C-alpha cells in the first residue's frame, strides 16, 4: 500500500533543505519503496493522483493496482450547521478558522499565518487555530513568527498536538477549515473536516482537488496573497459557505472503513487467485 508521497515528489522533499536528514531519508525511501512496488504482485493506492505520480516516477509497474481510499470514523460525521454571516462576527466573537496538521514545511502554516495577519489588518474579525505537533526547525520558526505577528496570541492560536479522540469536537467549534498542504497521498484530515460539515479553503496541489472537487475554494499554498484571497472569498459569503459545506459533507459520506476493508480483502483475494492459476506452459 502506498501511503507516503514525499519520496516520490522531490520538490516537496527539498523544502526540508538540500542536505537535510529528512531529504536523505526520502531519497532512501524512494529507492526502497520503489523496489518494493516494482516487485509487488498488487499495490493499493489511496487516490488517482498518488497512483499516477508513483507510477510515473518509477517508469511503470507490472503488478495489479487498486484504488481504495481510507475511511473515517463515524464520530466525525456531523451535518453542516447554518453559516454565520461575517457581519455577525466581531473581535469578541470572531470568525473561527481551523487548520489541523503537523508543523512541517510542506504544510505551509507560515504562509497561512502571514495571510491571516493581512486579513486581520484589513479589519476582518478572523481567528485562526492551528492544531499540530511541532517538527524541528520549522516548528521553531513558526512559533517565532507567531510571536512577531501576534505576541498576545489574540487571533493566531496554536495549541500543539491534541488527542485524536478530541478532534471531532474541535472541528465542531469552528466556522471553516483550511488545508494548506502541498504534498499528500490522501488528505485524511481534510476528509475529516468535510465530514464535520465545514466549508473548506484548500491548497490546489496534489490530490486535494481530486478529493474535494467543486466543494471548496482553492489557493496556491506558497502564496500568502493567494491564501488571503481564498479566505476572504470564503468569509464574505455565508451562502457560499453553506453550499460548499453541504457538498463536502455529501462527498465525505463515501469514505467508509467498511468499504475500505471489503475492497482491500477483495483485492488481496483477486491477486492471490491470479498467482495461483497455472501458467500456459505449466498447464501443458
C-alpha angles and dihedrals in degrees: 000000000000111000107149123066099178094085089056099043105063095179089060093046088051089066087078091062134280095265099024121136088238093058091048089049091053091051090053091046091051090056094044098042092041091054090048093049093048092052095043121108088210136015128193119212125192098211138017088241092058092047095050093044096049095042091050092048091051095044092242140325129235102201127088116277133205135185108223117157122203120253133233132235115261091236089074093058109099125151114247117270121224108277118248115238114244090234089060091058123087141174087269092046103027131185101266117220120185132203119180117189142107113273104257133138096255091052091067101214088150093058091046092052091051091049092049091049090054092050091049090051088054088059100259111148092230130156122185121200117199117199119186144093117268121248125206122292093345091060090051092048091049093052091049090051091053089050088055099042099037113009092175093048089234098146105002107066125177120185099176120223116353127199111269089230089061099050098089089059091049090053091052091054091060134087096208142356133230126200112189103170119131098195124050140139096202114350096227093173091055090049089053089053090049089052090049090062096246126149108240138213108197144186112258092223135098119353096336096102089046092054101037098033114172092344096093147037117251138216142176103261092209092059122072087193092056091047091049091050093052093046091047090053091048095048098045097057119055088179090058091049092050091051096045094046092052092048093047092048091054091050092050091059088074093065104089130161088208091058091042092054094045094048092045094054091043090054093047090050092049092051092046092051091049091053092048094056114100117249117243090254092051092048090061 
